[in-house]
């Protein structure tokens, strides 16, 4: 009988402790590499949609679903010349993170070395949300392919053969003009 009462008392204490803990939301961070955008949902409802920059060709950001495991407010990359990575949320063991960037003009294009960059303001907002809800209640999902650079070059040099022909034609035209001026002067 005493054992039964003890077990009930312990169960009541655990139930009370469970009620004292704040409720945690499920945070899902979805990064669409093709669109270069991030959608943050909390308990299934979209809360934020932000432009991002993922890895450029040769430095692709990995696709898949990840569990964040570490956060650093003021991180600097040891691999990339101490590049600042404010409000970092790390999601792979080899160093991929979501973090702020001071080069916001590049957001919307794949330009990073594999991390997911977003504006410093949005990174601070995301960092606070993940800290409040907990990394173990957060998931990061990366989908799609990194967009390829345009196949059409913006500017193209003419082939060397055409360049030499044009250069020679311009030189010959200049010589002819000089001869005509000299003949007219005499």
Backbone as CSV, one residue per row, in Angstrom:
resi,resn,N_x,N_y,N_z,CA_x,CA_y,CA_z,C_x,C_y,C_z
1,UNK,0.814,-1.185,0.000,0.000,0.000,0.000,0.860,1.252,0.000
2,UNK,1.919,1.240,0.842,2.799,2.391,0.906,3.494,2.605,-0.431
3,UNK,3.880,1.532,-1.070,4.542,1.610,-2.360,3.620,2.224,-3.408
4,UNK,2.362,1.887,-3.334,1.368,2.421,-4.272,1.229,3.935,-4.104
5,UNK,1.159,4.376,-2.837,1.045,5.820,-2.565,2.299,6.568,-3.021
6,UNK,3.454,5.960,-2.811,4.708,6.567,-3.229,4.745,6.718,-4.754
7,UNK,4.317,5.693,-5.445,4.289,5.738,-6.911,3.334,6.821,-7.398
8,UNK,2.169,6.938,-6.757,1.210,7.986,-7.138,1.773,9.378,-6.860
9,UNK,2.479,9.524,-5.762,3.079,10.819,-5.420,4.133,11.211,-6.451
10,UNK,4.959,10.262,-6.833,5.995,10.537,-7.839,5.355,10.889,-9.172
11,UNK,4.328,10.172,-9.562,3.623,10.468,-10.815,3.012,11.862,-10.773
12,UNK,2.469,12.260,-9.638,1.881,13.591,-9.494,2.942,14.675,-9.620
13,UNK,4.126,14.438,-9.051,5.227,15.408,-9.158,5.647,15.561,-10.609
14,UNK,5.807,14.465,-11.351,6.179,14.539,-12.765,5.113,15.236,-13.594
15,UNK,3.860,14.991,-13.300,2.766,15.666,-14.018,2.802,17.167,-13.755
16,UNK,3.054,17.560,-12.530,3.133,18.984,-12.196,4.309,19.639,-12.906
17,UNK,5.443,18.956,-12.937,6.612,19.497,-13.636,6.352,19.638,-15.137
18,UNK,5.637,18.703,-15.703,5.312,18.773,-17.131,4.441,19.984,-17.423
19,UNK,3.547,20.327,-16.510,2.677,21.486,-16.709,3.429,22.801,-16.548
20,UNK,4.494,22.810,-15.747,5.270,24.022,-15.505,6.125,24.368,-16.721
21,UNK,6.601,23.366,-17.468,7.434,23.608,-18.639,6.653,24.398,-19.688
22,UNK,7.276,25.421,-20.282,6.582,26.165,-21.327,6.363,25.280,-22.556
23,UNK,5.264,25.507,-23.219,4.962,24.742,-24.427,5.952,25.123,-25.513
24,UNK,6.436,24.163,-26.250,7.395,24.401,-27.325,6.702,24.232,-28.662
25,UNK,7.055,25.095,-29.576,6.497,25.014,-30.928,7.443,24.222,-31.808
26,UNK,6.918,23.684,-32.871,7.734,23.024,-33.880,8.080,24.054,-34.939
27,UNK,9.385,24.269,-35.150,9.865,25.235,-36.130,10.424,24.471,-37.319
28,UNK,9.962,24.812,-38.515,10.468,24.212,-39.746,11.026,25.330,-40.606
29,UNK,12.292,25.189,-40.987,12.956,26.154,-41.857,13.119,25.468,-43.206
30,UNK,12.418,25.964,-44.217,12.466,25.352,-45.544,13.207,26.305,-46.484
31,UNK,14.291,25.818,-47.070,15.077,26.616,-47.999,14.906,26.021,-49.384
32,UNK,14.373,26.837,-50.295,14.196,26.432,-51.684,15.365,26.992,-52.480
33,UNK,16.296,26.102,-52.849,17.516,26.560,-53.508,17.230,27.142,-54.887
34,UNK,16.295,26.581,-55.626,16.000,27.099,-56.964,15.439,28.520,-56.899
35,UNK,14.623,28.797,-55.893,14.005,30.123,-55.745,14.837,31.051,-54.862
36,UNK,15.854,30.498,-54.168,16.694,31.270,-53.254,15.835,31.991,-52.215
37,UNK,14.954,31.207,-51.565,14.119,31.786,-50.510,13.974,30.802,-49.362
38,UNK,13.710,31.379,-48.195,13.514,30.610,-46.971,12.118,30.900,-46.444
39,UNK,11.420,29.841,-46.059,10.127,29.977,-45.405,10.267,29.372,-44.016
40,UNK,9.892,30.137,-43.011,9.945,29.659,-41.626,8.514,29.447,-41.165
41,UNK,8.213,28.209,-40.779,6.881,27.905,-40.265,6.997,27.548,-38.790
42,UNK,5.972,27.949,-38.049,5.885,27.616,-36.628,4.563,26.911,-36.429
43,UNK,4.641,25.670,-35.962,3.462,24.815,-35.809,2.627,24.759,-37.090
44,UNK,3.314,24.665,-38.227,2.640,24.496,-39.510,2.156,25.770,-40.172
45,UNK,2.304,26.910,-39.538,1.850,28.181,-40.120,3.048,29.016,-40.554
46,UNK,2.985,29.530,-41.792,4.071,30.378,-42.287,4.188,31.625,-41.433
47,UNK,5.400,31.880,-40.956,5.626,33.079,-40.162,6.517,34.075,-40.906
48,UNK,7.546,33.572,-41.617,8.464,34.449,-42.337,8.794,33.852,-43.705
49,UNK,8.982,34.721,-44.685,9.512,34.333,-45.997,10.585,35.363,-46.326
50,UNK,11.822,34.880,-46.506,12.963,35.767,-46.715,13.806,35.314,-47.895
51,UNK,14.442,36.265,-48.607,15.416,35.877,-49.637,16.698,35.389,-48.974
52,UNK,17.365,34.432,-49.606,18.615,33.883,-49.084,19.623,33.744,-50.223
53,UNK,20.831,33.411,-49.859,21.860,32.998,-50.820,22.396,31.664,-50.344
54,UNK,22.322,30.677,-51.214,22.872,29.356,-50.911,24.197,29.220,-51.654
55,UNK,24.757,28.017,-51.628,26.064,27.779,-52.235,26.063,27.955,-53.739
56,UNK,27.116,28.613,-54.213,27.283,28.811,-55.656,27.786,27.508,-56.264
57,UNK,27.749,27.403,-57.606,28.236,26.172,-58.244,29.656,25.833,-57.773
58,UNK,29.838,24.583,-57.434,31.104,24.126,-56.888,31.135,24.135,-55.370
59,UNK,30.189,24.830,-54.744,30.085,24.917,-53.281,28.639,24.695,-52.864
60,UNK,27.983,23.715,-53.464,26.552,23.522,-53.258,26.199,23.306,-51.790
61,UNK,25.086,23.877,-51.396,24.526,23.636,-50.075,23.817,22.284,-50.149
62,UNK,24.052,21.385,-49.199,23.465,20.047,-49.299,21.936,20.075,-49.185
63,UNK,21.299,19.196,-49.945,19.846,19.032,-49.853,19.546,17.982,-48.793
64,UNK,18.323,18.027,-48.257,17.906,17.045,-47.266,17.290,17.713,-46.064
65,UNK,16.991,16.901,-45.065,16.422,17.418,-43.821,17.446,17.240,-42.707
66,UNK,17.627,18.304,-41.922,18.669,18.333,-40.908,18.114,18.802,-39.567
67,UNK,18.814,18.407,-38.527,18.515,18.829,-37.160,19.600,19.810,-36.734
68,UNK,19.265,21.088,-36.485,20.296,21.992,-35.967,20.826,21.460,-34.639
69,UNK,22.093,21.737,-34.365,22.679,21.206,-33.135,23.522,22.229,-32.387
70,UNK,23.806,23.369,-33.024,24.655,24.366,-32.367,24.275,25.754,-32.854
71,UNK,24.384,26.723,-31.948,24.099,28.118,-32.295,25.227,28.984,-31.743
72,UNK,25.640,29.982,-32.540,26.642,30.943,-32.083,26.246,32.327,-32.555
73,UNK,26.144,33.241,-31.621,25.738,34.611,-31.968,26.814,35.331,-32.782
74,UNK,28.089,35.167,-32.425,29.193,35.867,-33.100,30.253,34.876,-33.559
75,UNK,29.972,34.187,-34.644,30.918,33.193,-35.168,31.713,33.792,-36.327
76,UNK,32.969,33.360,-36.468,33.815,33.746,-37.594,34.345,32.468,-38.229
77,UNK,34.290,32.398,-39.551,34.690,31.201,-40.272,36.197,31.000,-40.225
78,UNK,36.641,29.870,-39.715,38.062,29.542,-39.730,38.491,29.129,-41.129
79,UNK,37.548,28.599,-41.904,37.868,28.106,-43.240,37.951,29.225,-44.275
80,UNK,37.193,30.292,-44.093,37.103,31.353,-45.108,37.561,32.700,-44.550
81,UNK,38.833,32.792,-44.183,39.484,34.056,-43.800,38.760,34.811,-42.696
82,UNK,38.283,34.115,-41.700,37.592,34.745,-40.571,36.372,35.560,-40.995
83,UNK,35.691,35.115,-42.035,34.476,35.805,-42.501,33.440,35.806,-41.386
84,UNK,32.802,36.956,-41.146,31.797,37.009,-40.080,30.550,36.202,-40.451
85,UNK,30.026,35.486,-39.463,28.820,34.679,-39.621,27.893,34.966,-38.435
86,UNK,27.322,36.182,-38.383,26.505,36.526,-37.214,25.237,35.684,-37.115
87,UNK,24.864,35.359,-35.889,23.636,34.607,-35.592,23.576,33.288,-36.355
88,UNK,24.604,32.480,-36.167,24.721,31.204,-36.881,23.904,30.104,-36.214
89,UNK,23.199,29.352,-37.056,22.500,28.138,-36.635,23.103,27.014,-37.472
90,UNK,23.946,26.175,-36.869,24.645,25.115,-37.595,23.741,23.902,-37.749
91,UNK,23.743,23.353,-38.982,22.870,22.200,-39.235,23.592,21.006,-39.840
92,UNK,24.890,21.099,-40.167,25.667,19.911,-40.550,26.946,19.886,-39.729
93,UNK,27.464,18.699,-39.514,28.682,18.525,-38.717,29.915,19.059,-39.442
94,UNK,29.829,19.252,-40.763,30.991,19.759,-41.503,30.957,21.280,-41.644
95,UNK,30.030,21.943,-40.966,30.093,23.388,-40.863,29.054,24.205,-41.590
96,UNK,28.087,23.590,-42.251,27.031,24.371,-42.909,26.133,25.020,-41.857
97,UNK,25.839,26.283,-42.093,25.021,27.035,-41.136,24.114,28.002,-41.874
98,UNK,23.087,28.433,-41.187,22.267,29.563,-41.618,22.796,30.740,-40.814
99,UNK,23.153,31.829,-41.488,23.721,32.970,-40.760,23.487,34.262,-41.517
100,UNK,23.694,35.362,-40.832,23.553,36.676,-41.429,24.719,37.010,-42.337
101,UNK,24.481,37.968,-43.251,25.537,38.446,-44.134,25.469,39.958,-44.217
102,UNK,26.636,40.562,-44.364,26.699,42.007,-44.551,26.664,42.363,-46.031
103,UNK,26.570,41.355,-46.898,26.476,41.560,-48.341,25.048,41.254,-48.798
104,UNK,24.109,41.999,-48.265,22.689,41.753,-48.553,22.351,41.972,-50.019
105,UNK,23.167,42.719,-50.745,22.888,42.961,-52.170,22.920,41.669,-52.985
106,UNK,23.585,40.628,-52.448,23.675,39.350,-53.158,22.570,38.370,-52.788
107,UNK,21.699,38.743,-51.877,20.616,37.829,-51.510,19.730,37.575,-52.718
108,UNK,19.276,36.349,-52.845,18.466,35.972,-53.997,19.288,35.307,-55.088
109,UNK,20.614,35.231,-54.872,21.508,34.571,-55.831,22.405,33.599,-55.081
110,UNK,22.757,32.461,-55.701,23.648,31.505,-55.030,25.094,31.989,-55.094
111,UNK,25.614,32.532,-53.979,26.965,33.090,-53.981,27.824,32.614,-52.802
112,UNK,27.280,31.811,-51.903,28.037,31.442,-50.705,28.956,30.251,-50.977
113,UNK,29.732,29.905,-49.970,30.590,28.727,-50.047,29.889,27.507,-49.446
114,UNK,28.564,27.523,-49.399,27.795,26.370,-48.932,26.826,26.672,-47.813
115,UNK,27.051,27.757,-47.087,26.119,28.134,-46.032,24.877,28.781,-46.640
116,UNK,23.895,29.010,-45.797,22.689,29.731,-46.203,22.772,31.111,-45.565
117,UNK,22.884,32.125,-46.401,22.999,33.501,-45.907,21.647,34.192,-45.971
118,UNK,21.390,35.050,-45.004,20.229,35.933,-45.043,20.622,37.255,-44.398
119,UNK,19.772,38.254,-44.514,20.124,39.574,-43.984,20.408,39.458,-42.489
120,UNK,21.210,40.378,-41.987,21.565,40.320,-40.566,20.337,40.469,-39.672
121,UNK,19.376,41.298,-40.106,18.151,41.478,-39.311,17.342,40.189,-39.257
122,UNK,17.179,39.540,-40.425,16.411,38.300,-40.467,17.143,37.174,-39.728
123,UNK,18.470,37.168,-39.804,19.248,36.155,-39.073,19.056,36.318,-37.568
124,UNK,19.009,37.566,-37.106,18.789,37.811,-35.670,17.398,37.342,-35.254
125,UNK,16.398,37.583,-36.104,15.027,37.135,-35.814,14.964,35.612,-35.750
126,UNK,15.585,34.945,-36.736,15.585,33.484,-36.760,16.340,32.922,-35.556
127,UNK,17.478,33.493,-35.240,18.282,33.046,-34.103,17.465,33.101,-32.809
128,UNK,16.771,34.219,-32.609,15.948,34.375,-31.397,14.821,33.341,-31.354
129,UNK,14.198,33.094,-32.507,13.104,32.119,-32.568,13.612,30.717,-32.230
130,UNK,14.722,30.311,-32.859,15.266,28.965,-32.613,15.737,28.837,-31.166
131,UNK,16.318,29.898,-30.629,16.759,29.866,-29.231,15.563,29.715,-28.291
132,UNK,14.506,30.456,-28.573,13.299,30.396,-27.728,12.625,29.035,-27.793
133,UNK,12.513,28.491,-28.995,11.793,27.217,-29.168,12.692,26.003,-28.975
134,UNK,13.998,26.195,-29.125,14.949,25.102,-28.927,15.384,24.460,-30.230
135,UNK,16.683,24.148,-30.303,17.194,23.521,-31.526,16.582,22.147,-31.757
136,UNK,16.201,21.463,-30.687,15.639,20.124,-30.864,14.180,20.155,-31.297
137,UNK,13.576,21.331,-31.307,12.221,21.501,-31.848,12.260,22.157,-33.224
138,UNK,13.446,22.236,-33.807,13.641,22.908,-35.091,14.180,21.918,-36.110
139,UNK,13.719,22.042,-37.335,14.224,21.243,-38.457,14.578,22.194,-39.588
140,UNK,15.593,21.804,-40.365,15.995,22.558,-41.551,15.844,21.623,-42.741
141,UNK,15.085,22.049,-43.745,14.884,21.248,-44.953,15.346,22.070,-46.159
142,UNK,16.284,21.514,-46.917,16.776,22.151,-48.142,16.307,21.339,-49.326
143,UNK,15.630,22.021,-50.260,15.057,21.334,-51.413,15.473,22.030,-52.703
144,UNK,15.394,21.273,-53.803,15.656,21.834,-55.124,17.131,21.852,-55.470
145,UNK,17.392,22.382,-56.652,18.753,22.478,-57.161,19.188,23.927,-57.210
146,UNK,20.478,24.139,-57.057,21.023,25.479,-57.171,20.861,25.937,-58.618
147,UNK,20.342,27.156,-58.831,20.205,27.627,-60.206,21.573,27.739,-60.866
148,UNK,21.625,27.390,-62.138,22.862,27.483,-62.916,23.001,28.899,-63.451
149,UNK,24.241,29.356,-63.642,24.409,30.681,-64.253,23.816,30.666,-65.658
150,UNK,23.406,31.813,-66.125,22.808,31.912,-67.460,23.785,31.390,-68.500
151,UNK,23.251,30.664,-69.498,24.096,30.129,-70.562,24.549,31.215,-71.529
152,UNK,23.813,32.317,-71.584,24.137,33.383,-72.519,25.087,34.361,-71.837
153,UNK,26.283,34.554,-72.390,27.203,35.498,-71.765,26.710,36.930,-71.914
154,UNK,27.024,37.749,-70.924,26.619,39.154,-70.976,27.410,39.876,-72.044
155,UNK,28.703,39.642,-72.107,29.562,40.240,-73.122,30.514,39.163,-73.601
156,UNK,30.861,39.232,-74.864,31.732,38.210,-75.415,32.784,38.889,-76.273
157,UNK,34.021,38.467,-76.085,35.088,38.969,-76.942,34.965,38.309,-78.285
158,UNK,35.257,39.057,-79.312,35.252,38.452,-80.636,36.464,37.549,-80.770
159,UNK,36.385,36.513,-81.583,37.526,35.606,-81.747,38.766,36.374,-82.203
160,UNK,39.940,35.859,-81.878,41.205,36.536,-82.196,41.327,36.830,-83.690
161,UNK,40.913,35.902,-84.533,41.015,36.105,-85.989,40.221,37.346,-86.399
162,UNK,38.984,37.475,-85.904,38.155,38.638,-86.235,38.736,39.910,-85.642
163,UNK,39.307,39.809,-84.450,39.895,40.973,-83.788,41.084,41.492,-84.600
164,UNK,41.939,40.560,-85.081,43.100,40.958,-85.887,42.670,41.571,-87.207
165,UNK,41.644,41.010,-87.850,41.156,41.547,-89.115,40.634,42.961,-88.917
166,UNK,39.877,43.171,-87.820,39.333,44.502,-87.538,40.460,45.479,-87.240
167,UNK,41.438,45.057,-86.453,42.567,45.922,-86.105,43.343,46.315,-87.358
168,UNK,43.612,45.332,-88.246,44.354,45.619,-89.475,43.561,46.546,-90.384
169,UNK,42.262,46.337,-90.476,41.415,47.187,-91.333,41.427,48.617,-90.808
170,UNK,41.353,48.793,-89.490,41.389,50.143,-88.911,42.741,50.809,-89.160
171,UNK,43.833,50.055,-89.033,45.168,50.601,-89.264,45.327,51.015,-90.723
172,UNK,44.834,50.162,-91.653,44.939,50.481,-93.088,44.125,51.719,-93.423
173,UNK,42.942,51.839,-92.820,42.093,53.002,-93.088,42.771,54.270,-92.594
174,UNK,43.449,54.193,-91.455,44.165,55.357,-90.917,45.307,55.742,-91.840
175,UNK,46.042,54.792,-92.383,47.137,55.067,-93.313,46.620,55.725,-94.590
176,UNK,45.513,55.181,-95.120,44.948,55.734,-96.356,44.546,57.179,-96.144
177,UNK,43.938,57.487,-95.001,43.490,58.860,-94.707,44.719,59.775,-94.623
178,UNK,45.805,59.294,-94.011,47.020,60.111,-93.883,47.618,60.391,-95.254
179,UNK,47.621,59.410,-96.168,48.164,59.601,-97.524,47.350,60.643,-98.285
180,UNK,45.997,60.554,-98.167,45.146,61.488,-98.900,45.375,62.912,-98.407
181,UNK,45.556,63.090,-97.074,45.805,64.408,-96.513,47.146,64.953,-97.014
182,UNK,48.171,64.082,-97.089,49.491,64.527,-97.552,49.453,64.905,-99.014
183,UNK,48.763,64.138,-99.843,48.676,64.436,-101.278,47.917,65.723,-101.515
184,UNK,46.881,65.965,-100.723,46.058,67.170,-100.898,46.843,68.399,-100.475
185,UNK,47.757,68.274,-99.544,48.506,69.409,-99.059,49.551,69.843,-100.078
186,UNK,50.034,68.970,-100.970,51.053,69.347,-101.938,50.494,69.872,-103.171
